[in-house]
């Protein structure tokens, strides 16, 4: 599959969160050294390239208490609270191919369950991604919401799962020309998530 044959992650790029007051991820094109100085990002591991027997990359978050399988090498990092943000910290694993295909899992921790529930309701009400149709679902025993957003050049799938005082977000983003090859990879990625409460 061409989309995965040339997978590569740039050490100088990481993902960061945009909160406004919705929870979303955006690719940050700032060199890691500058980003670390500006935001206090703790980079635990970069370009982790150890695979399992199936050729996928087992990603265990250092502090996020989750694990997932990724189809490409990944970074593992944490971001501490920014000022008086409602997010105490978030922990993430993320990978990006040279074609622009992105796989991200991020767990945001809040002070209490009620704050997490309020942010989660932004996803269920469609406020996180306007002009989309969120689908309420369950992931294991947790409430979840799935949203697919289509744009002119790229599209993405977002799953938000509320786990007590945290929200786990899974994101797959792809250039539209790779959609048919991404769907089965996305399904395995989403199904592989293991959450430790």
C-alpha positions, 0 to 999 in steps of 0.5 A, a space after each residue: 500500500 503506497 500510503 504506508 510504504 513511505 511512512 516517515 515522521 519528522 522529529 521536528 514536528 509534534 501535535 498540540 491541542 487547540 482549546 476554544 472552548 472545544 477540544 480539537 487537535 491541530 498539526 503544529 509545524 513548529 520545531 520541537 526545540 522551540 515548542 518545548 521552550 514555549 509550552 513545556 512539552 515533555 517528549 518521552 519518546 520520539 520516532 518509536 519504531 518497534 513493531 509487533 508480529 503483525 507489523 504494527 507499532 504498540 504505543 503505550 502512553 508514558 503517563 496517559 494510562 492508555 495503549 493503542 496500535 498504530 500503523 506507523 512510528 510515533 512520538 509519545 509526549 505530555 503537555 502540562 497545564 497552561 495557565 488557568 486552563 481547564 485541562 490539567 495536562 494531556 498525554 498523547 501518542 501521534 504519528 504522521 506519514 510523509 503523505 500527511 496521514 495522521 494517527 493521534 490518541 490524546 487523553 486530556 485530564 480535568 479537575 473533576 468529572 463534571 468539567 470533563 462532562 461539559 467538554 464532552 457535551 461539546 462533541 455530542 452537541 456538534 459544537 466541537 466540529 460545526 457542520 458535522 453530524 456526531 454519532 453517540 456510541 459506546 466504547 467498552 463501558 464508556 460514553 463516546 461520540 464519533 464524528 467524521 469531517 470532510 473538507 476539500 483536500 483532507 478529511 478526518 475521523 474523531 472519536 471522543 470517549 469520556 473516562 471519569 475526569 478525562 476525555 480520550 480523543 482518537 483522530 485519523 486524518 488523511 488526504 482525500 486521495 488515500 481514503 479507501 486505503 485508510 478506512 481499514 487501518 483506521 478501524 483497527 487503530 480505533 478498535 485497539 485502544 485499551 484504557 486504564 481508568 
